[in-house]
């Protein structure tokens, strides 16, 4: 699954445990390309920072979908893709 949109927020330099190993990630919020009122919270795995600036388009490949049971928030674990992919 691909998520595309406009980067609204980013928080670089974070780490998490994914598949038993520590990985750097960037927490992002993106506005959906087709419905800008819909926002998605994503973790861009294996990146300590991304060169995409706030307000620029971003394209992510979803690796895993996580629903936080208490809050009901859905988060996407992703990898950064390039427009030609």
trRosetta pair geometry for C-beta under 8 A, 3 or more apart (Angstrom, degrees):
i j d omega theta_ij theta_ji phi_ij phi_ji
1 61 7.5 131 77 -162 46 55
1 62 4.2 -15 76 41 98 126
2 59 6.5 -11 -171 -170 110 90
2 60 7.0 149 -159 80 59 46
2 61 5.9 -35 -101 -101 70 58
2 62 7.1 -149 -83 -1 17 87
2 81 7.1 -57 -127 30 104 152
3 30 6.6 126 143 71 113 142
3 32 7.8 -84 -162 -110 85 74
3 40 5.7 -110 -164 91 142 167
3 42 6.6 -171 81 -80 152 140
3 59 7.6 162 85 -155 49 44
3 60 4.7 -14 61 63 95 101
3 62 6.0 84 -16 -52 104 102
3 76 6.0 100 -21 107 153 170
3 78 6.6 -83 36 -98 119 145
4 30 8.0 -131 154 153 20 144
4 32 7.7 67 81 -156 59 53
4 33 4.4 -8 108 -19 97 136
4 57 7.0 2 -175 -172 91 100
4 58 7.2 180 -147 90 52 51
4 59 4.9 -6 -105 -108 89 76
4 60 7.5 -179 -77 24 44 66
5 30 3.8 125 76 156 123 108
5 31 4.9 -175 177 80 122 45
5 32 4.9 -78 -93 -109 125 16
5 33 4.8 -135 -93 -44 54 69
5 36 7.6 142 -152 -111 104 63
5 40 6.9 147 13 28 152 112
5 57 7.2 -169 114 -143 21 66
5 58 6.4 -15 68 56 62 85
6 30 6.4 153 69 -160 36 78
6 31 4.7 -10 53 51 94 103
6 33 7.3 126 -23 -91 73 64
6 36 7.0 11 24 -125 122 101
6 55 6.4 -14 -177 -154 109 29
6 56 7.1 165 -148 87 71 18
6 57 6.0 -52 -96 -94 60 50
6 58 7.2 108 -141 13 15 86
7 10 6.2 -3 -177 -44 120 111
7 28 6.2 -65 -136 -159 93 117
7 29 7.8 104 -162 76 54 51
7 30 5.7 -42 -97 -103 44 85
7 52 5.4 136 -24 130 155 117
7 53 7.2 159 74 103 135 31
7 54 5.6 -120 111 -120 99 40
7 55 6.8 -40 69 15 82 23
7 56 5.7 4 28 60 113 69
7 57 7.6 124 -9 -166 85 6
7 58 4.7 80 -55 -21 98 129
8 28 7.9 117 48 178 68 75
8 29 4.6 -56 68 99 108 96
8 30 6.2 164 6 -111 90 26
8 31 5.6 93 -46 -27 119 92
8 39 6.6 -41 20 -131 154 116
8 54 6.8 34 -167 -150 18 90
9 27 7.7 -23 118 117 101 86
9 28 6.5 160 86 -154 65 45
9 29 4.1 34 40 32 104 106
9 54 7.1 23 -92 -113 27 110
10 26 5.6 -1 -166 170 101 114
10 27 7.0 152 -155 83 46 54
10 28 5.0 -6 -102 -102 78 80
10 29 7.9 -140 -63 23 47 64
10 50 6.6 -113 -150 45 150 107
10 52 7.7 142 -57 83 154 90
10 54 6.8 -142 8 -73 100 84
11 14 6.4 47 118 -32 98 122
11 26 6.7 161 74 -166 48 64
11 27 4.2 -4 53 56 106 104
11 28 7.7 -157 22 -67 68 42
12 26 4.8 -19 -104 -114 63 100
12 47 7.9 -79 -133 128 92 88
12 48 6.1 63 -180 150 100 56
12 49 3.9 20 -142 -100 146 79
12 50 7.2 -159 -94 11 109 66
13 24 7.4 -49 -139 -155 27 108
13 26 7.8 54 2 -98 40 73
13 48 5.7 38 -93 -175 50 86
13 49 6.8 12 -46 -63 72 89
14 24 7.0 125 78 -163 46 62
14 25 5.3 -43 82 71 97 78
14 26 6.9 140 29 -100 99 27
14 27 5.9 42 9 -21 152 98
14 43 7.8 -92 85 -140 132 104
15 22 5.6 10 179 -175 118 101
15 23 6.8 162 -153 82 70 35
15 24 5.5 -47 -96 -101 75 50
15 25 7.0 130 -114 18 25 80
16 22 7.3 162 86 -148 28 59
16 23 5.9 -24 65 61 76 85
16 25 5.6 -5 12 10 112 131
16 43 6.9 7 2 -175 153 152
16 45 7.8 -81 56 -113 119 90
17 20 7.0 -4 180 -130 99 11
17 21 7.0 160 -151 79 66 20
17 22 5.8 -41 -94 -90 64 57
17 23 7.6 120 -125 15 17 81
18 21 6.6 -35 68 65 64 72
18 23 4.8 -27 29 15 117 132
18 45 6.1 -13 0 -131 173 133
18 77 7.0 150 -123 -158 131 146
23 45 5.4 9 140 -162 142 93
23 46 5.6 -55 -166 -70 113 62
24 45 7.9 126 85 -166 49 47
24 46 6.5 73 62 -138 79 21
24 47 6.4 -122 107 82 103 22
24 48 4.3 -35 166 -80 151 73
25 43 4.6 12 170 179 143 98
25 44 5.9 155 -162 73 78 49
25 45 5.1 -31 -100 -103 105 45
25 46 7.3 21 -86 -3 69 30
25 47 6.6 53 -133 55 38 69
26 43 7.3 152 72 -160 40 53
26 44 4.4 -9 55 52 95 109
26 47 5.3 -42 -5 96 110 106
26 48 7.3 89 -57 157 93 15
26 49 6.2 103 -84 -121 128 30
26 50 5.4 -121 37 -11 169 102
27 41 7.3 -14 -170 -170 91 91
27 42 7.6 154 -158 85 46 48
27 43 5.8 -26 -100 -103 61 72
28 41 7.5 156 86 -157 50 46
28 42 4.8 -19 66 67 97 96
28 43 7.5 163 21 -94 78 22
28 44 5.9 47 -6 -21 124 107
28 50 7.7 -6 -70 24 131 143
28 58 7.1 -108 175 118 154 169
28 60 7.9 176 68 -58 144 148
29 39 5.5 8 -180 -180 101 115
29 40 7.0 163 -154 79 54 43
29 41 5.6 -24 -100 -99 77 63
29 42 7.5 160 -92 20 27 77
30 39 6.9 161 82 -154 35 65
30 40 5.2 -16 59 57 86 95
30 42 6.3 6 4 7 109 125
30 58 5.7 -116 -108 62 134 121
30 60 7.5 -173 -5 2 157 127
31 36 4.5 26 162 -151 125 69
31 37 7.6 56 -153 -22 103 10
31 38 7.1 119 -159 76 59 52
31 39 5.6 -37 -95 -97 59 74
32 35 4.7 10 86 60 129 72
32 36 6.4 -143 64 -84 67 27
32 37 7.9 -28 41 54 105 45
32 38 4.2 12 2 76 130 106
32 39 7.4 -126 -15 -80 80 25
32 40 6.7 92 -64 -18 82 108
33 36 7.8 15 -135 -73 13 71
33 57 7.4 44 -99 -136 112 103
35 38 4.5 49 100 7 108 112
40 74 8.0 -51 -139 98 78 96
40 76 6.0 4 172 8 117 125
41 73 6.8 10 31 171 142 115
41 74 7.6 153 46 93 96 52
41 75 4.8 -51 97 -114 105 81
41 76 7.2 154 89 21 53 75
42 60 5.8 72 -169 104 158 176
42 75 7.0 157 -98 -171 28 72
42 76 4.6 -27 -109 71 83 97
42 77 7.6 150 -161 -96 69 16
42 78 5.0 -7 -169 8 118 128
43 75 6.6 41 -13 164 98 116
43 76 7.3 -169 25 93 66 50
43 77 5.1 -19 63 -113 105 64
43 78 6.7 155 74 25 49 75
44 47 4.9 -24 124 42 107 128
44 50 6.0 12 94 -51 164 132
44 60 6.6 -113 -99 -117 92 123
44 78 5.6 -37 -102 81 57 95
44 79 7.0 95 -157 -127 69 24
44 80 5.5 40 -158 -51 121 91
45 63 6.7 -33 17 19 140 149
45 77 5.9 38 -39 -177 120 92
45 78 6.8 172 6 74 86 37
45 79 5.9 -49 56 -83 94 72
46 79 6.8 7 40 -119 115 94
47 50 5.5 36 155 -67 146 84
47 80 6.1 57 -47 -12 148 127
50 58 7.8 52 140 -125 151 123
50 80 6.2 164 -119 -87 123 145
52 56 5.0 -145 -169 82 86 125
52 57 7.8 -99 -149 83 126 39
52 58 5.1 94 160 -90 167 101
53 56 4.9 86 60 -9 73 122
58 80 7.7 -74 -166 -130 96 88
59 80 7.7 87 81 -164 63 58
59 81 4.9 -73 114 71 101 98
59 82 7.4 75 68 -168 124 4
59 83 6.2 130 9 -85 150 57
59 85 7.9 166 119 57 134 102
60 76 7.2 114 116 120 136 129
60 78 3.7 16 173 174 121 148
60 79 6.9 147 -160 68 75 33
60 80 6.3 -48 -108 -103 73 41
60 81 6.4 151 -123 10 19 92
61 78 6.0 143 71 -160 43 84
61 79 5.0 -19 60 59 100 87
61 80 7.9 -3 18 80 84 5
61 81 4.9 92 -28 -45 99 122
61 85 7.8 -61 -53 117 124 137
62 65 6.5 18 178 -61 129 83
62 76 5.0 -71 -120 -164 103 115
62 77 7.2 91 -160 71 64 51
62 78 5.4 -47 -98 -97 45 86
63 77 4.9 -64 64 107 101 93
63 78 6.1 169 2 -107 87 25
63 79 6.0 77 -45 -17 116 94
64 76 7.6 157 84 -159 47 50
64 77 4.3 9 55 48 92 119
65 74 6.4 -11 -174 -169 98 103
65 75 7.7 153 -160 80 52 44
65 76 5.9 -24 -107 -106 67 69
65 77 7.7 -140 -69 21 23 78
66 74 7.2 150 82 -158 47 53
66 75 4.8 -21 67 64 99 93
66 76 7.6 -178 23 -83 78 21
66 77 6.5 65 -13 -22 112 101
67 72 6.9 -18 -174 -153 99 39
67 73 7.3 165 -153 84 55 39
67 74 5.2 -25 -99 -100 76 72
67 75 7.8 170 -86 19 28 69
68 71 4.8 15 100 44 120 96
68 72 6.9 -45 78 11 76 12
68 73 4.8 10 37 54 115 87
68 74 7.9 -148 13 -75 74 27
68 75 7.0 52 -26 -5 99 110
69 72 7.6 15 -168 -70 21 48
81 85 4.6 -115 -174 62 108 137
82 85 5.2 100 59 -10 72 104
